[in-house]
């Protein structure tokens, strides 16, 4: 079969689902992340092919994933535009839930650069622009992308603005991304937080202490970068890192440089052995570990080509024994 040919819905895999927190929507345990299809900007992933990106979104829908995660910051609006184009091509297929964000705007004086702005008036402008780019009447989950350390806006004021957007019918649910426990608590005091989006993978477990607090608040968790920005796909080696596009943000990241790179590639080698013994792939193992964390509702997995989705879509159905989980964590180290 041509790897770019979308599967028809009647043969798609069934993806297990769960509720996002106490009051959120029913979501499949894996969703498609669209950061990498945004194109050039200061945190871009190199050149993109919009036609392939649209096919990738459609393949995710055909494989049974029922939500997409994007943000205006990804390519300075381009990721949302591509998602909107894909949504218009769905035809009679059911539209997936669309999750996007606010609080990161581009600096017109410096092309490709994004800055923080969570002022209420900026959030409202961003929301209207996102609705237009996506071509939807209402955003399913609207998230604060990152804390605003630039304008001095109290997060309570920003969060109250998101709550107003819910009351006005422009947004269905609201969430936070990249915040600590203190900021989460401050927002909860204003209005219920439907979801939190932290970075979480076998190679980055710093957010694990937040999961208990989220459960206490009835807040769902959707983990981003569960494959460590590609390192846990099993396809990376030093040659692949060296061949990254000049404008791929990973070329400048310490995560992809020595001495970190050697350590992380050794972890991947160990995981490859475990995965092989179980009949799984490295990404399936890595994603299953993230989904096994108590409190995690789902994981955001990026893709730029339709066939990449087929490499990990089955991970949500993988159940790992306690012994295997301990073996995986031992391989990943501290």
N, C-alpha and C positions, 0 to 999 in steps of 0.2 A: 504493500500500500504506500502511496505517496505520503511522506510524513507531513506534508503541508495540507493534505486533504482532510477537512474537518469530518469527524465522525458524525453520523446522524444521531439524533437524540435517542432513538429506540435501541441503540447499541452502546450508549454511553455507560460508563461505570457509575455506580451509585456511591456517592460520597457521604459518609456519616455526617450528621448534623447535630447541633446543640443550640440552646438559647444563649444569646450574648448577654450575660449578666442576669439580673433579676427582672428587668423590664424591657430588654432589647429584643431584636428580631431573632428568628430561627435562622442560623447560618450554618453552611457547610463548614467542616473543620479545617478546610483549606480554602483560601481565596487567592485571587491573582493580584500581585503587586505590579504597578505600572511605572515605578520610578525609572527603570532602565529604558523605557520607550520614550522618555521625554525629550531626548535629543540634547544638543549642546547647551550647557550652562556650567557654572563653576563646579557643580557636583554631578555632571553628566557622565554617561557610560560610553562615550564614543559615538560614532556614526550610527544612525538608525534608519530603518527602511519602514516608512509608515504603512505601506501595503502589507508587509509581513507583520507589523504590529497589530493591525486590524485583524488579520487572520488569527493571530495569537489570542486576542480577546475572544473571538468567536469560538476558537477551539476550547478555551476554558469553559465557556457556557455549554458547549456540546459535551464536554467531559463531566458536567454536572455541578461545577462550582457555581454557587449562587450569589457571589459578591466579588466586587472589584475594589481595590484601594488605590487612590490616586491623590494628587495634590497640585495646586496651581504652581507651586515652586518647581515642580519637575519639568525642566525645560521652559520655565517662564510661561506657563499656560499650555504648552504643546501637548503634554501628556493628557490633560483633560480634553483637549480638542480631538486627539486620536481616539480616546474612549468614547466621546460623543459620536464620532463617525462610525465606530463599531456598533454602538447602540442603534443607530439608524439603519444598520444593515441586518438587524436581527430578524426582520420579517415577522412571522407569526410566533417565533420563539419567545418565551417569557423573559422579560428584562431582568438581569441580575440586580441585586442591591448595589448602589453606588455609594462608596465611602470617599469623602475628600476632606480637605483641611483648610485652615486659615492661619494667618499670623506670620507668613513668610511672603514678602512682596519683593519684586525686582526693582533694582535701582536703575532708572532709565539713564542716569549719567554714566553708569558703568555696566555696559552690556554683559549679561550673563551672571551678574552678581545678585544674590538675594539677601535681604535684611529682615530683621524682626519688626513687626508692627501689629500689636494686639489692641490698639485703640478701638473703641466701639465703632466709630465712623469708618475706620479702615475695614473692620470685619464685615460690616454691612456692604461695603463696596465690593469686597472680595466675594461675598456670597452671591451677589447679583451676577458678577462676572462668571463665577463657576457654573451657576445655573444656565447661563447662556452658552458657555463653551460645551457643557455636557449635553445640552438640549433636553433637560428634564424640568419638570415643574416643581420638584421637591427633592432635596438631598436626603438620602436615607440616613447616613451617619456623618455628622459634621464634627471635625476634631480640631482642637488647638494643636498646631504642628509642633511648636517648641515654645518654651517660656520666652517672654519678651524682656530682655535685659537692656534694650536700647531706648525705649520711649518712656520708661518709668510707669507704665500703666499697671495698676494693681490687677492681679489675675482675677480677683472677684468681679471687677468691672467687665473684664473680657468674658468671663463665664456667664455673667448675667445677660450679656448681649446674645450669646448662643441660646440661652434659655428663652429669650424673647423671640428669637427666630423660630423656635419650636412652637411657641404660642401663636405665632403669626402664620404657621403652616408652611413655612419655607424649608423646614428641616424636621425630620422625624425623631431622630435620636442624636445625642451629643456625647462627645468623648474627648479624651486628652491623649497626647503623645509626648514622650520624652520628658515626663515630669517626675519629681521625687515624691515621697510620701507626704511631705509637708504641703506641697501645692495641691496634691490630691485631696487632702483633708480640707483645705481652704475652699476648694471648689464644692465639695460635698456639702459644706455648711450653707452654700447658696442654693444649690439644686442638685438632685441626684446625678451622678456621673455614670452614664451607661457603659462606657468602655474606657480602657486604658491600653495604649499601644506602646510597649517597650521593646527595645532590642533584646532578643533572647535566642541563644543557640548554645550548642555544646562548647563553643569557643568563646562565648560571652555570657556568663551566668550572673552578672552583677545585679540584674533586676529580680532575681528569685525572691529576695525578702519582701518585695512589693506584693507578691501574689496573695499572701495571707491578708494583707490590708484590703486588697481589692475584694476578696471573698467576704470580709466583714462588712463592706459597704454594698455588697450586691452588684459590684462592678465587673463586667466581663473583661477578659484580657485577649487581645489579638496581638500575637508576637510578630515583630518584623525582623528581617534578616535572619531567619531560622537556619539558612544555609550559609551564614557568614559571608554574605556578598559574593558567593560563588565558591569559596574555599571548600565547602562541604558538599559540593556536587560530585566530587571524585574526579573531576576533569581537569583540575588545576595542577600544574607543576611549575618549576622555575621558568621553563621555556614559555609557557602560557602567560605567566606574569610579565616576562620580558617583552612579549608581543602585544601587550595591551595598547590600545590606541593612545596617542599622545594626550588627548583630551579626556581620557578615562580617569575619573577621580582616584581610582585605586592605585594608579602609578605614583601618587603623592602620599599615599596612606601608609603609616607605620605598620598597619595590620598586614600589609603585603610586602614588607621589607624585612631584612635581617635585623635582629636575630629571631623575630617573631615568625617569619615565614618558615624557617626550618622546623621550629617546634610544631607549628600547625600542620605542616605537611606530614610530619611523623604521626600526628594524631589521625589524620586521614588514612594513612597506611594501616594503622591499627584497626580503625573502623572498617576498612575494606575487608580485612581478614574476618572480623566478626560477621559482617553483612554476608560475605560469601558462604560462611558456615550455616547461615539461616535461610539462604536463598533470596536475600534482599539486596538492594543497592545501597550505597553509602547515603544518598539523599533520603531514601526511604527510612533508613535507620535514624538519621539525624532529625528528620521531621517527626517521626514517631516518638522520639525522646521528648521533643518540645511539647507535643500534644499530650504526653503522659503526665506533665506537671500539673498537680492539682490547682485548679483555678484558671487554667488556660482554655479559652473557648475555641480559639482557632489560630492559624498561622498564615501570614502573608508570604507568598512565594512568588518571586519575580520570574519573568520569562520574556524573551524577545523573539522567539521563534515558536511556532505551534508545536513542533516535535519535542521541545524542551518540557512542555507540560506533561507529556506522556511518561517522562522519566521520573516524575514525582507524584502524579495525581493519585496513585494507589496507596500512598503512605498513610492516609487517614484511616485506612482499614487494617493497618498493621498493629497488632497487639504484642507488646514485649513483656516477657516474664520479669519478675523481680530480679532474678539472677542475671538476665541479660542486661537489664538496666544498670545493675552494679558493675558489670563488665564494661559496658559502654562508658560509664562515668570514670572508671579506673583508667581506661584508655585515654580519655580526654584530659585527665590530670586535674590539678587545682586551678 
